[in-house]
């Protein structure tokens, strides 16, 4: 077994996905780190379109360890750079929501559960959506299914069922689903025969189905991230451990989500 395969296989058997996650215990307690990044500028949720003030959207990052920010500094994940990108524009503001709090910023709530498969996320989504009442859900799911040898077609079917349930719970919601990074171990890079590539193709088909039903759903292709063994002086590594992005990688994930949110705003999905 080569080194990349060993990393992939070693992570696969850990239901808690406890690879280099020493901060999870503190975060699970709900205690935020002492050194905080200043909060992202937000507007009043009651702001009227006529006042010129941007509406604040309740945004739920939903998924597993990538959503929680495993591999990033202080577990800010993609949420930290995404919050900064949104704060730099004036059309809308965001408030991250969820039952968990991790990250070196004040607005650090999310619904990321390391080790969770799509089915386990589906099992908790009713109570999470009911409690947080999000306007937008950012989905990044499925890697734990494939990481454990799951069938990509079945995993995509479960993802579609999860999406359908979210829209049933919140009919007017916007859902942005980002595909899995195609350069993680086991993906056979960008080979069209790889399980991650097959899974991502199936996710993309969900977009046609949901938009055809008049729902605000968008699939976003994941960025290519450079593994450590391929990095050189001019191309730094963008994966922290062969599976999770590092800060540079998460910035790319944030860019992809931000572009989709900007398009959703342009399309009038945020009701502004």
N, C-alpha and C positions, 0 to 999 in steps of 0.2 A: 504494500500500500504506500503511495507516495505521500508527501507531506500535506498537500492540499486535501487529498482524500481522507487522510487521518484526521485533519482538523474537522472536516465535514462530518465524518462518522462519529467523532468524539462528542461533538455538540449534539448530535441526533438523539442520543440516549438520555439526555438530561431534560426531564419534563419541566424543570424550573429554569432551564437555560441559564445556568449559573456560571457562565464563562466570563470572567473578569467583570463581575457586577458587584463590587464591594459596597456600592452606595445604595443598593436596593433596600437593605434593612432600614436605614435611616429614612429613606423616602417612603417606605411602606407605613411608617409611623405617622406620616403627615407632617414631619418636621422639615422645613425648608432650610437649605444651607445658610450659614451665617452671612456670607458675602453674596449680596444680591445684585444682579444687573438691574438698572432702573427699569420701572414698568414701561411697557409700550404705551404710547399715547392712545387714549380711547375717548370716544364721545359718549354722551348720554344715550342709553338705549331708547329713551323717549324722544330723541331728537326728531324733529319734523323735517321732511324733505324741503319745506318752504323756508326753513331757517338757514339753510346752507351748511349746517353741521352734518358730518357723516353719520350714518347709522352704525351702531355697533352690532356685529354679528356674533352669535354664540357658536363657536367652532369647536367641534369635538374631534381630536385626533384619536382614531380608533384602530387598534391592531395589537401586535405582540411586542417583541423586544425592540424593534426598530422604532416603533411609536414611543416607547418608553425612553429611548435615547441611549441604549446600550452601545458602548464604544466611543461615545462623545465625552467631551470634558464636562463634568458636572451633570451629566444626563440631560443636557439641553436639547440634544437630538436635532431634528429638523425644525423643531418648534421655535428655538431661539433665533436662527436666521430668518425663518418665515415671519415671525413677529416683527423683526426689523424691516423686512421688505414691505410688509403691509403698512407699517407706521410711516414709511417714507412716501406713501401716496396718500391722497386726500379723499378718495371716493367713498371709502368705508373704513371702519375700524373693526378690530376683532377682540373677543374675549375668549380665551381657551377655557373649555369646560370639561369636566370629567371627575371621577371619584378618586383619582390618584394625583399626586403632586410631586414632581421631580423636575429639577433644573435650576440653574443659578439665576433665574429671573423671577420677578414677582408673579407674573401671569404664567404659571407653570403647570396648570391642570391638564390632564389628559386621561385617556382610557386605553393605555397600553399595558398589556399583560404578558410579560416574558414567558415563552414556552407554550402559549395558547395556540391551538389549532383553530381553523375557521369554525368548526363545530362548537368549540368551547366559547368562542366569542359570540356565536349565535345564541348559546345558552344564557348569556348574561345581558344581551343587548336590550331586551325589553325594560329591565329595571334601570339600566344606564341611560337610555334615551328618555324614559319617563322622568328620571331625576334631574337630568341636565337640560332637557328641552332645547337641543341645538338647532340652529338654523342651517348649519353646514356640517357634514361629516367628512373627514379626510381618512380614507381607508388604505391601509397597507397590511395585507393579510396573505396567508397561504404558505409562507416559507417553512413553517414548522411541519405542515402536512408533507411537503416534498422532502424536507430534511429527514423525515422518518420513513421514507420510501412510499409515501402515499401516491395514488394515481392522480396525475394532473387534471384529467377530465373530471374526476369525482370532486377534487378540491375546488375546481371552478364552478361545478354545479352547486356546491355548498356556499360558495361566495355569492352566486346569483340568488340563492334562497335568502341569504343574509341581507342582500341589497333590497330584495322584495319586502322583507320584514321591516326594514328601516322606513321604506316609503309607506308601508301600512301604518306604522306608528306615527309618522310625521309626513303627511302627504305632500306638503309644499316645500319640503327640505331640498337642499342641494347636496349631492353626494359626489365626491371626487375620489376615484380609486386609482392609485398608482400601481403599476406593475412591479414585479420583483426585479431586482438588479440582475442583469444577465451575466455578470462576471463573478458571481459567487461560486464557491465550489459545488460541483455536481451539475452545473448548468451547461457544461460543454461549451463554454464561452457563448457565442451568439449562434451556435449551431441550431438550425431549425428543428433538429431531431431531439434536442435536449428537453428535459422535463419542465424547466422554467420557461423556455421559449414556448412550449405547447400550452402551458398554463396561461401565460400572458396573452397568447392568441385567443384563448377562450374568454378571458376577461374582456378583451376588446369587443367581442361579440355581444357582451352584455350592454354595451353602450348603444348599439343599434336597436336592441330590444327595448331598453328603457326609454330612450328618446322617442322611439316610435309610439310608445304609450303616453307620451307627453310629460315624462318625468325629467327632472333636472339632474341628469347623471352624465358624468364625463370620465372616460378612461384616459389616463396619462401614462405614456411610456416612461419607464424608469431610466435614469441616466446610466451610462457605462461608467463603472468605477474601477480604477486600476488597483489590482492586488499588489501586495508588497513585493512579491517575487518578480513582478514585471516592472516595478518602478526603477527609475534611474535618476540621475542628477537633475534632469530637466522635466521629469514626470514623477512627482511624488506619489506615494501610495495614498489611496483614498478609502481603503478598508482597514479597520482597526485590527481585526483578527481573522480575516478570511471570510467572515460572514456578515459582520456589522460595519456600517460606515464609520469613519472617523470624522472629525470636525469638517474637514475638506469635503468628504463625501456627503455628509448631511447637508452642507450648503447647496450641493447640486440637487439633492432630493427636495429641499425647500424651494429652489428655483422652479422645479417642475410643478409643484403644488401651486406656487404663486402665479405662474402663467395661466394655469387652469382657472384659478379664482378670478384673475383679471378678465379672462374670457367670459366666465359666468356672469360677472358684473356687466360687461358689455352687452351680453345677451338678455339682460333684464331679469336674471334668475334670483337676484337678491331683493326684488320688489321695491326698487328705488326709482 
